[in-house]
C-alpha cells in the first residue's frame, strides 16, 4: 500500500484559495479560510494594515 503524501504549504494554500474563491461556499467558511491564509502568510490582526474582500450575497 503506497504511503499517503503529506500536503506541503503550496498545496494547502491552493486548496484554501479554491475554497475562498468558491462563491457557492458559505460566507462564514470563506472568511475562516481567509484567516488561515493570512496566518500562513505571517499576517495577523496586529500586523495587517488592510484587507480588501469582496463578498457577493445572493438571496
PQR file of N, CA, C, O and H, with PARSE charges and radii, in Angstrom:
ATOM      1  N   UNK A   1       0.849  -1.175   0.000 -0.4000 1.5000
ATOM      2  CA  UNK A   1       0.000   0.000   0.000 -0.0000 2.0000
ATOM      3  C   UNK A   1       0.896   1.240   0.000  0.5500 1.7000
ATOM      4  O   UNK A   1       1.765   1.363   0.863 -0.5500 1.4000
ATOM      5  N   UNK A   2       0.702   2.176  -0.962 -0.4000 1.5000
ATOM      6  CA  UNK A   2       1.549   3.369  -1.005 -0.0000 2.0000
ATOM      7  C   UNK A   2       1.257   4.306   0.164  0.5500 1.7000
ATOM      8  O   UNK A   2       0.124   4.417   0.633 -0.5500 1.4000
ATOM      9  H   UNK A   2      -0.004   2.076  -1.664  0.4000 1.0000
ATOM     10  N   UNK A   3       2.314   4.975   0.616 -0.4000 1.5000
ATOM     11  CA  UNK A   3       2.139   5.941   1.704 -0.0000 2.0000
ATOM     12  C   UNK A   3       1.392   7.159   1.205  0.5500 1.7000
ATOM     13  O   UNK A   3       1.551   7.573   0.057 -0.5500 1.4000
ATOM     14  H   UNK A   3       3.234   4.885   0.234  0.4000 1.0000
ATOM     15  N   UNK A   4       0.580   7.725   2.068 -0.4000 1.5000
ATOM     16  CA  UNK A   4      -0.136   8.940   1.713 -0.0000 2.0000
ATOM     17  C   UNK A   4       0.822  10.116   1.764  0.5500 1.7000
ATOM     18  O   UNK A   4       1.623  10.246   2.691 -0.5500 1.4000
ATOM     19  H   UNK A   4       0.451   7.389   3.001  0.4000 1.0000
ATOM     20  N   UNK A   5       0.731  10.956   0.773 -0.4000 1.5000
ATOM     21  CA  UNK A   5       1.571  12.137   0.702 -0.0000 2.0000
ATOM     22  C   UNK A   5       1.020  13.202   1.645  0.5500 1.7000
ATOM     23  O   UNK A   5      -0.187  13.444   1.688 -0.5500 1.4000
ATOM     24  H   UNK A   5       0.081  10.851   0.020  0.4000 1.0000
ATOM     25  N   UNK A   6       1.903  13.826   2.390 -0.4000 1.5000
ATOM     26  CA  UNK A   6       1.508  14.925   3.258 -0.0000 2.0000
ATOM     27  C   UNK A   6       1.514  16.199   2.425  0.5500 1.7000
ATOM     28  O   UNK A   6       2.481  16.481   1.717 -0.5500 1.4000
ATOM     29  H   UNK A   6       2.883  13.630   2.356  0.4000 1.0000
ATOM     30  N   UNK A   7       0.449  16.955   2.510 -0.4000 1.5000
ATOM     31  CA  UNK A   7       0.334  18.186   1.724 -0.0000 2.0000
ATOM     32  C   UNK A   7       1.394  19.188   2.170  0.5500 1.7000
ATOM     33  O   UNK A   7       1.591  19.411   3.365 -0.5500 1.4000
ATOM     34  H   UNK A   7      -0.337  16.726   3.085  0.4000 1.0000
ATOM     35  N   UNK A   8       2.071  19.786   1.197 -0.4000 1.5000
ATOM     36  CA  UNK A   8       3.028  20.831   1.535 -0.0000 2.0000
ATOM     37  C   UNK A   8       2.301  22.176   1.596  0.5500 1.7000
ATOM     38  O   UNK A   8       1.105  22.257   1.319 -0.5500 1.4000
ATOM     39  H   UNK A   8       1.911  19.605   0.227  0.4000 1.0000
ATOM     40  N   UNK A   9       3.030  23.217   1.958 -0.4000 1.5000
ATOM     41  CA  UNK A   9       2.429  24.534   2.161 -0.0000 2.0000
ATOM     42  C   UNK A   9       1.733  25.049   0.900  0.5500 1.7000
ATOM     43  O   UNK A   9       0.633  25.594   0.983 -0.5500 1.4000
ATOM     44  H   UNK A   9       4.002  23.151   2.183  0.4000 1.0000
ATOM     45  N   UNK A  10       2.355  24.883  -0.248 -0.4000 1.5000
ATOM     46  CA  UNK A  10       1.767  25.365  -1.504 -0.0000 2.0000
ATOM     47  C   UNK A  10       0.457  24.654  -1.810  0.5500 1.7000
ATOM     48  O   UNK A  10      -0.504  25.283  -2.252 -0.5500 1.4000
ATOM     49  H   UNK A  10       3.249  24.440  -0.314  0.4000 1.0000
ATOM     50  N   UNK A  11       0.415  23.348  -1.577 -0.4000 1.5000
ATOM     51  CA  UNK A  11      -0.806  22.583  -1.841 -0.0000 2.0000
ATOM     52  C   UNK A  11      -1.937  23.041  -0.923  0.5500 1.7000
ATOM     53  O   UNK A  11      -3.080  23.176  -1.359 -0.5500 1.4000
ATOM     54  H   UNK A  11       1.196  22.837  -1.217  0.4000 1.0000
ATOM     55  N   UNK A  12      -1.618  23.277   0.334 -0.4000 1.5000
ATOM     56  CA  UNK A  12      -2.623  23.758   1.284 -0.0000 2.0000
ATOM     57  C   UNK A  12      -3.110  25.144   0.873  0.5500 1.7000
ATOM     58  O   UNK A  12      -4.308  25.422   0.932 -0.5500 1.4000
ATOM     59  H   UNK A  12      -0.689  23.168   0.688  0.4000 1.0000
ATOM     60  N   UNK A  13      -2.191  26.016   0.457 -0.4000 1.5000
ATOM     61  CA  UNK A  13      -2.581  27.352   0.012 -0.0000 2.0000
ATOM     62  C   UNK A  13      -3.487  27.285  -1.216  0.5500 1.7000
ATOM     63  O   UNK A  13      -4.458  28.035  -1.309 -0.5500 1.4000
ATOM     64  H   UNK A  13      -1.218  25.790   0.409  0.4000 1.0000
ATOM     65  N   UNK A  14      -3.176  26.394  -2.156 -0.4000 1.5000
ATOM     66  CA  UNK A  14      -4.023  26.249  -3.348 -0.0000 2.0000
ATOM     67  C   UNK A  14      -5.429  25.793  -2.958  0.5500 1.7000
ATOM     68  O   UNK A  14      -6.421  26.314  -3.467 -0.5500 1.4000
ATOM     69  H   UNK A  14      -2.387  25.785  -2.079  0.4000 1.0000
ATOM     70  N   UNK A  15      -5.507  24.815  -2.048 -0.4000 1.5000
ATOM     71  CA  UNK A  15      -6.806  24.314  -1.605 -0.0000 2.0000
ATOM     72  C   UNK A  15      -7.611  25.427  -0.926  0.5500 1.7000
ATOM     73  O   UNK A  15      -8.783  25.634  -1.241 -0.5500 1.4000
ATOM     74  H   UNK A  15      -4.701  24.392  -1.634  0.4000 1.0000
ATOM     75  N   UNK A  16      -6.972  26.140   0.008 -0.4000 1.5000
ATOM     76  CA  UNK A  16      -7.666  27.201   0.727 -0.0000 2.0000
ATOM     77  C   UNK A  16      -8.108  28.324  -0.213  0.5500 1.7000
ATOM     78  O   UNK A  16      -9.188  28.890  -0.043 -0.5500 1.4000
ATOM     79  H   UNK A  16      -6.020  25.971   0.264  0.4000 1.0000
ATOM     80  N   UNK A  17      -7.278  28.641  -1.196 -0.4000 1.5000
ATOM     81  CA  UNK A  17      -7.634  29.665  -2.168 -0.0000 2.0000
ATOM     82  C   UNK A  17      -8.836  29.234  -2.995  0.5500 1.7000
ATOM     83  O   UNK A  17      -9.696  30.053  -3.317 -0.5500 1.4000
ATOM     84  H   UNK A  17      -6.401  28.181  -1.334  0.4000 1.0000
ATOM     85  N   UNK A  18      -8.898  27.961  -3.336 -0.4000 1.5000
ATOM     86  CA  UNK A  18     -10.049  27.439  -4.078 -0.0000 2.0000
ATOM     87  C   UNK A  18     -11.332  27.607  -3.267  0.5500 1.7000
ATOM     88  O   UNK A  18     -12.365  28.001  -3.809 -0.5500 1.4000
ATOM     89  H   UNK A  18      -8.199  27.295  -3.074  0.4000 1.0000
ATOM     90  N   UNK A  19     -11.265  27.311  -1.983 -0.4000 1.5000
ATOM     91  CA  UNK A  19     -12.434  27.476  -1.111 -0.0000 2.0000
ATOM     92  C   UNK A  19     -12.795  28.954  -0.999  0.5500 1.7000
ATOM     93  O   UNK A  19     -13.970  29.315  -1.067 -0.5500 1.4000
ATOM     94  H   UNK A  19     -10.426  26.991  -1.543  0.4000 1.0000
ATOM     95  N   UNK A  20     -11.800  29.799  -0.829 -0.4000 1.5000
ATOM     96  CA  UNK A  20     -12.033  31.234  -0.689 -0.0000 2.0000
ATOM     97  C   UNK A  20     -12.736  31.810  -1.914  0.5500 1.7000
ATOM     98  O   UNK A  20     -13.608  32.668  -1.779 -0.5500 1.4000
ATOM     99  H   UNK A  20     -10.845  29.506  -0.773  0.4000 1.0000
ATOM    100  N   UNK A  21     -12.374  31.355  -3.084 -0.4000 1.5000
ATOM    101  CA  UNK A  21     -12.936  31.893  -4.323 -0.0000 2.0000
ATOM    102  C   UNK A  21     -14.229  31.211  -4.761  0.5500 1.7000
ATOM    103  O   UNK A  21     -14.848  31.621  -5.743 -0.5500 1.4000
ATOM    104  H   UNK A  21     -11.666  30.658  -3.193  0.4000 1.0000
ATOM    105  N   UNK A  22     -14.633  30.182  -4.042 -0.4000 1.5000
ATOM    106  CA  UNK A  22     -15.862  29.461  -4.376 -0.0000 2.0000
ATOM    107  C   UNK A  22     -17.065  30.277  -3.908  0.5500 1.7000
ATOM    108  O   UNK A  22     -17.374  30.315  -2.717 -0.5500 1.4000
ATOM    109  H   UNK A  22     -14.131  29.849  -3.244  0.4000 1.0000
ATOM    110  N   UNK A  23     -17.732  30.921  -4.843 -0.4000 1.5000
ATOM    111  CA  UNK A  23     -18.867  31.784  -4.498 -0.0000 2.0000
ATOM    112  C   UNK A  23     -20.070  31.005  -3.979  0.5500 1.7000
ATOM    113  O   UNK A  23     -20.993  31.598  -3.421 -0.5500 1.4000
ATOM    114  H   UNK A  23     -17.482  30.889  -5.811  0.4000 1.0000
ATOM    115  N   UNK A  24     -20.074  29.691  -4.152 -0.4000 1.5000
ATOM    116  CA  UNK A  24     -21.180  28.880  -3.645 -0.0000 2.0000
ATOM    117  C   UNK A  24     -20.939  28.402  -2.213  0.5500 1.7000
ATOM    118  O   UNK A  24     -21.847  27.854  -1.587 -0.5500 1.4000
ATOM    119  H   UNK A  24     -19.324  29.208  -4.605  0.4000 1.0000
ATOM    120  N   UNK A  25     -19.741  28.598  -1.693 -0.4000 1.5000
ATOM    121  CA  UNK A  25     -19.432  28.200  -0.316 -0.0000 2.0000
ATOM    122  C   UNK A  25     -20.050  29.207   0.648  0.5500 1.7000
ATOM    123  O   UNK A  25     -20.284  30.362   0.294 -0.5500 1.4000
ATOM    124  H   UNK A  25     -19.004  29.043  -2.202  0.4000 1.0000
ATOM    125  N   UNK A  26     -20.310  28.749   1.870 -0.4000 1.5000
ATOM    126  CA  UNK A  26     -20.851  29.644   2.897 -0.0000 2.0000
ATOM    127  C   UNK A  26     -19.868  30.778   3.159  0.5500 1.7000
ATOM    128  O   UNK A  26     -18.654  30.577   3.151 -0.5500 1.4000
ATOM    129  H   UNK A  26     -20.119  27.810   2.157  0.4000 1.0000
ATOM    130  N   UNK A  27     -20.404  31.964   3.388 -0.4000 1.5000
ATOM    131  CA  UNK A  27     -19.567  33.131   3.655 -0.0000 2.0000
ATOM    132  C   UNK A  27     -18.709  32.893   4.898  0.5500 1.7000
ATOM    133  O   UNK A  27     -17.538  33.273   4.924 -0.5500 1.4000
ATOM    134  H   UNK A  27     -21.390  32.128   3.394  0.4000 1.0000
ATOM    135  N   UNK A  28     -19.281  32.268   5.925 -0.4000 1.5000
ATOM    136  CA  UNK A  28     -18.507  32.033   7.150 -0.0000 2.0000
ATOM    137  C   UNK A  28     -17.305  31.139   6.870  0.5500 1.7000
ATOM    138  O   UNK A  28     -16.243  31.338   7.459 -0.5500 1.4000
ATOM    139  H   UNK A  28     -20.232  31.959   5.904  0.4000 1.0000
ATOM    140  N   UNK A  29     -17.452  30.165   5.988 -0.4000 1.5000
ATOM    141  CA  UNK A  29     -16.330  29.289   5.641 -0.0000 2.0000
ATOM    142  C   UNK A  29     -15.270  30.057   4.852  0.5500 1.7000
ATOM    143  O   UNK A  29     -14.073  29.874   5.075 -0.5500 1.4000
ATOM    144  H   UNK A  29     -18.315  30.003   5.510  0.4000 1.0000
ATOM    145  N   UNK A  30     -15.705  30.907   3.942 -0.4000 1.5000
ATOM    146  CA  UNK A  30     -14.765  31.697   3.154 -0.0000 2.0000
ATOM    147  C   UNK A  30     -13.995  32.675   4.029  0.5500 1.7000
ATOM    148  O   UNK A  30     -12.801  32.889   3.820 -0.5500 1.4000
ATOM    149  H   UNK A  30     -16.677  31.056   3.761  0.4000 1.0000
ATOM    150  N   UNK A  31     -14.673  33.270   5.010 -0.4000 1.5000
ATOM    151  CA  UNK A  31     -13.989  34.178   5.923 -0.0000 2.0000
ATOM    152  C   UNK A  31     -12.972  33.442   6.794  0.5500 1.7000
ATOM    153  O   UNK A  31     -11.872  33.946   7.023 -0.5500 1.4000
ATOM    154  H   UNK A  31     -15.642  33.095   5.180  0.4000 1.0000
ATOM    155  N   UNK A  32     -13.326  32.275   7.269 -0.4000 1.5000
ATOM    156  CA  UNK A  32     -12.400  31.477   8.086 -0.0000 2.0000
ATOM    157  C   UNK A  32     -11.165  31.102   7.271  0.5500 1.7000
ATOM    158  O   UNK A  32     -10.040  31.174   7.766 -0.5500 1.4000
ATOM    159  H   UNK A  32     -14.219  31.866   7.082  0.4000 1.0000
ATOM    160  N   UNK A  33     -11.382  30.701   6.020 -0.4000 1.5000
ATOM    161  CA  UNK A  33     -10.267  30.355   5.137 -0.0000 2.0000
ATOM    162  C   UNK A  33      -9.362  31.568   4.933  0.5500 1.7000
ATOM    163  O   UNK A  33      -8.139  31.434   4.895 -0.5500 1.4000
ATOM    164  H   UNK A  33     -12.296  30.642   5.618  0.4000 1.0000
ATOM    165  N   UNK A  34      -9.963  32.752   4.801 -0.4000 1.5000
ATOM    166  CA  UNK A  34      -9.142  33.955   4.620 -0.0000 2.0000
ATOM    167  C   UNK A  34      -8.251  34.182   5.843  0.5500 1.7000
ATOM    168  O   UNK A  34      -7.113  34.632   5.706 -0.5500 1.4000
ATOM    169  H   UNK A  34     -10.957  32.861   4.832  0.4000 1.0000
ATOM    170  N   UNK A  35      -8.763  33.871   7.038 -0.4000 1.5000
ATOM    171  CA  UNK A  35      -7.956  33.975   8.258 -0.0000 2.0000
ATOM    172  C   UNK A  35      -6.774  33.011   8.199  0.5500 1.7000
ATOM    173  O   UNK A  35      -5.648  33.389   8.523 -0.5500 1.4000
ATOM    174  H   UNK A  35      -9.687  33.506   7.150  0.4000 1.0000
ATOM    175  N   UNK A  36      -7.024  31.781   7.791 -0.4000 1.5000
ATOM    176  CA  UNK A  36      -5.949  30.794   7.681 -0.0000 2.0000
ATOM    177  C   UNK A  36      -4.881  31.243   6.686  0.5500 1.7000
ATOM    178  O   UNK A  36      -3.685  31.114   6.950 -0.5500 1.4000
ATOM    179  H   UNK A  36      -7.938  31.474   7.528  0.4000 1.0000
ATOM    180  N   UNK A  37      -5.317  31.770   5.543 -0.4000 1.5000
ATOM    181  CA  UNK A  37      -4.361  32.227   4.536 -0.0000 2.0000
ATOM    182  C   UNK A  37      -3.501  33.376   5.064  0.5500 1.7000
ATOM    183  O   UNK A  37      -2.296  33.421   4.816 -0.5500 1.4000
ATOM    184  H   UNK A  37      -6.288  31.874   5.329  0.4000 1.0000
ATOM    185  N   UNK A  38      -4.128  34.305   5.796 -0.4000 1.5000
ATOM    186  CA  UNK A  38      -3.366  35.405   6.386 -0.0000 2.0000
ATOM    187  C   UNK A  38      -2.367  34.895   7.419  0.5500 1.7000
ATOM    188  O   UNK A  38      -1.235  35.374   7.477 -0.5500 1.4000
ATOM    189  H   UNK A  38      -5.107  34.269   5.997  0.4000 1.0000
ATOM    190  N   UNK A  39      -2.775  33.937   8.225 -0.4000 1.5000
ATOM    191  CA  UNK A  39      -1.862  33.364   9.223 -0.0000 2.0000
ATOM    192  C   UNK A  39      -0.689  32.672   8.545  0.5500 1.7000
ATOM    193  O   UNK A  39       0.452  32.781   8.994 -0.5500 1.4000
ATOM    194  H   UNK A  39      -3.694  33.547   8.178  0.4000 1.0000
ATOM    195  N   UNK A  40      -0.977  31.959   7.459 -0.4000 1.5000
ATOM    196  CA  UNK A  40       0.090  31.276   6.737 -0.0000 2.0000
ATOM    197  C   UNK A  40       1.074  32.278   6.127  0.5500 1.7000
ATOM    198  O   UNK A  40       2.259  31.981   5.975 -0.5500 1.4000
ATOM    199  H   UNK A  40      -1.903  31.870   7.093  0.4000 1.0000
ATOM    200  N   UNK A  41       0.574  33.464   5.782 -0.4000 1.5000
ATOM    201  CA  UNK A  41       1.423  34.497   5.191 -0.0000 2.0000
ATOM    202  C   UNK A  41       2.140  35.313   6.260  0.5500 1.7000
ATOM    203  O   UNK A  41       2.922  36.210   5.943 -0.5500 1.4000
ATOM    204  H   UNK A  41      -0.388  33.705   5.905  0.4000 1.0000
ATOM    205  N   UNK A  42       1.873  35.002   7.529 -0.4000 1.5000
ATOM    206  CA  UNK A  42       2.525  35.717   8.619 -0.0000 2.0000
ATOM    207  C   UNK A  42       1.802  36.978   9.030  0.5500 1.7000
ATOM    208  O   UNK A  42       2.350  37.793   9.772 -0.5500 1.4000
ATOM    209  H   UNK A  42       1.238  34.274   7.787  0.4000 1.0000
ATOM    210  N   UNK A  43       0.591  37.150   8.566 -0.4000 1.5000
ATOM    211  CA  UNK A  43      -0.201  38.319   8.928 -0.0000 2.0000
ATOM    212  C   UNK A  43      -1.106  37.964  10.102  0.5500 1.7000
ATOM    213  O   UNK A  43      -1.526  36.816  10.253 -0.5500 1.4000
ATOM    214  H   UNK A  43       0.145  36.487   7.964  0.4000 1.0000
ATOM    215  N   UNK A  44      -1.394  38.939  10.911 -0.4000 1.5000
ATOM    216  CA  UNK A  44      -2.395  38.781  11.963 -0.0000 2.0000
ATOM    217  C   UNK A  44      -3.048  40.136  12.188  0.5500 1.7000
ATOM    218  O   UNK A  44      -2.710  41.106  11.510 -0.5500 1.4000
ATOM    219  H   UNK A  44      -1.053  39.871  10.788  0.4000 1.0000
ATOM    220  N   UNK A  45      -3.946  40.210  13.099 -0.4000 1.5000
ATOM    221  CA  UNK A  45      -4.684  41.451  13.316 -0.0000 2.0000
ATOM    222  C   UNK A  45      -3.760  42.604  13.690  0.5500 1.7000
ATOM    223  O   UNK A  45      -4.044  43.755  13.361 -0.5500 1.4000
ATOM    224  H   UNK A  45      -4.221  39.422  13.650  0.4000 1.0000
ATOM    225  N   UNK A  46      -2.667  42.309  14.369 -0.4000 1.5000
ATOM    226  CA  UNK A  46      -1.759  43.361  14.807 -0.0000 2.0000
ATOM    227  C   UNK A  46      -0.896  43.892  13.664  0.5500 1.7000
ATOM    228  O   UNK A  46      -0.503  45.058  13.684 -0.5500 1.4000
ATOM    229  H   UNK A  46      -2.436  41.373  14.637  0.4000 1.0000
ATOM    230  N   UNK A  47      -0.597  43.057  12.671 -0.4000 1.5000
ATOM    231  CA  UNK A  47       0.311  43.487  11.612 -0.0000 2.0000
ATOM    232  C   UNK A  47      -0.387  43.797  10.297  0.5500 1.7000
ATOM    233  O   UNK A  47       0.196  44.457   9.437 -0.5500 1.4000
ATOM    234  H   UNK A  47      -0.917  42.109  12.655  0.4000 1.0000
ATOM    235  N   UNK A  48      -1.604  43.345  10.122 -0.4000 1.5000
ATOM    236  CA  UNK A  48      -2.317  43.570   8.852 -0.0000 2.0000
ATOM    237  C   UNK A  48      -2.828  45.001   8.815  0.5500 1.7000
ATOM    238  O   UNK A  48      -3.527  45.442   9.727 -0.5500 1.4000
ATOM    239  H   UNK A  48      -2.078  42.809  10.820  0.4000 1.0000
ATOM    240  N   UNK A  49      -2.477  45.725   7.756 -0.4000 1.5000
ATOM    241  CA  UNK A  49      -2.946  47.108   7.614 -0.0000 2.0000
ATOM    242  C   UNK A  49      -4.363  47.134   7.079  0.5500 1.7000
ATOM    243  O   UNK A  49      -5.259  47.703   7.703 -0.5500 1.4000
ATOM    244  H   UNK A  49      -1.909  45.367   7.015  0.4000 1.0000
ATOM    245  N   UNK A  50      -4.568  46.519   5.923 -0.4000 1.5000
ATOM    246  CA  UNK A  50      -5.899  46.486   5.339 -0.0000 2.0000
ATOM    247  C   UNK A  50      -6.104  45.162   4.626  0.5500 1.7000
ATOM    248  O   UNK A  50      -5.148  44.497   4.225 -0.5500 1.4000
ATOM    249  H   UNK A  50      -3.841  46.057   5.415  0.4000 1.0000
ATOM    250  N   UNK A  51      -7.332  44.802   4.479 -0.4000 1.5000
ATOM    251  CA  UNK A  51      -7.691  43.605   3.730 -0.0000 2.0000
ATOM    252  C   UNK A  51      -8.931  43.945   2.920  0.5500 1.7000
ATOM    253  O   UNK A  51      -9.963  44.325   3.472 -0.5500 1.4000
ATOM    254  H   UNK A  51      -8.108  45.342   4.804  0.4000 1.0000
ATOM    255  N   UNK A  52      -8.818  43.809   1.631 -0.4000 1.5000
ATOM    256  CA  UNK A  52      -9.938  44.090   0.751 -0.0000 2.0000
ATOM    257  C   UNK A  52     -10.599  42.776   0.361  0.5500 1.7000
ATOM    258  O   UNK A  52      -9.988  41.931  -0.293 -0.5500 1.4000
ATOM    259  H   UNK A  52      -7.979  43.500   1.183  0.4000 1.0000
ATOM    260  N   UNK A  53     -11.846  42.616   0.767 -0.4000 1.5000
ATOM    261  CA  UNK A  53     -12.584  41.397   0.484 -0.0000 2.0000
ATOM    262  C   UNK A  53     -13.917  41.761  -0.145  0.5500 1.7000
ATOM    263  O   UNK A  53     -14.656  42.596   0.378 -0.5500 1.4000
ATOM    264  H   UNK A  53     -12.342  43.302   1.299  0.4000 1.0000
ATOM    265  N   UNK A  54     -14.214  41.138  -1.255 -0.4000 1.5000
ATOM    266  CA  UNK A  54     -15.495  41.359  -1.897 -0.0000 2.0000
ATOM    267  C   UNK A  54     -16.356  40.133  -1.651  0.5500 1.7000
ATOM    268  O   UNK A  54     -15.993  39.023  -2.039 -0.5500 1.4000
ATOM    269  H   UNK A  54     -13.614  40.461  -1.680  0.4000 1.0000
ATOM    270  N   UNK A  55     -17.486  40.335  -1.012 -0.4000 1.5000
ATOM    271  CA  UNK A  55     -18.413  39.252  -0.707 -0.0000 2.0000
ATOM    272  C   UNK A  55     -19.717  39.535  -1.429  0.5500 1.7000
ATOM    273  O   UNK A  55     -20.328  40.588  -1.246 -0.5500 1.4000
ATOM    274  H   UNK A  55     -17.781  41.237  -0.697  0.4000 1.0000
ATOM    275  N   UNK A  56     -20.130  38.596  -2.241 -0.4000 1.5000
ATOM    276  CA  UNK A  56     -21.360  38.753  -3.012 -0.0000 2.0000
ATOM    277  C   UNK A  56     -22.412  37.842  -2.385  0.5500 1.7000
ATOM    278  O   UNK A  56     -22.268  36.619  -2.407 -0.5500 1.4000
ATOM    279  H   UNK A  56     -19.633  37.741  -2.390  0.4000 1.0000
ATOM    280  N   UNK A  57     -23.446  38.419  -1.838 -0.4000 1.5000
ATOM    281  CA  UNK A  57     -24.517  37.658  -1.209 -0.0000 2.0000
ATOM    282  C   UNK A  57     -25.712  37.660  -2.155  0.5500 1.7000
ATOM    283  O   UNK A  57     -26.229  38.713  -2.527 -0.5500 1.4000
ATOM    284  H   UNK A  57     -23.563  39.412  -1.820  0.4000 1.0000
ATOM    285  N   UNK A  58     -26.131  36.474  -2.532 -0.4000 1.5000
ATOM    286  CA  UNK A  58     -27.269  36.329  -3.435 -0.0000 2.0000
ATOM    287  C   UNK A  58     -28.383  35.626  -2.675  0.5500 1.7000
ATOM    288  O   UNK A  58     -28.193  34.549  -2.109 -0.5500 1.4000
ATOM    289  H   UNK A  58     -25.711  35.618  -2.230  0.4000 1.0000
ATOM    290  N   UNK A  59     -29.519  36.243  -2.677 -0.4000 1.5000
ATOM    291  CA  UNK A  59     -30.654  35.652  -1.967 -0.0000 2.0000
ATOM    292  C   UNK A  59     -31.694  35.179  -2.942  0.5500 1.7000
ATOM    293  O   UNK A  59     -32.728  34.650  -2.534 -0.5500 1.4000
ATOM    294  H   UNK A  59     -29.674  37.118  -3.137  0.4000 1.0000
TER
END
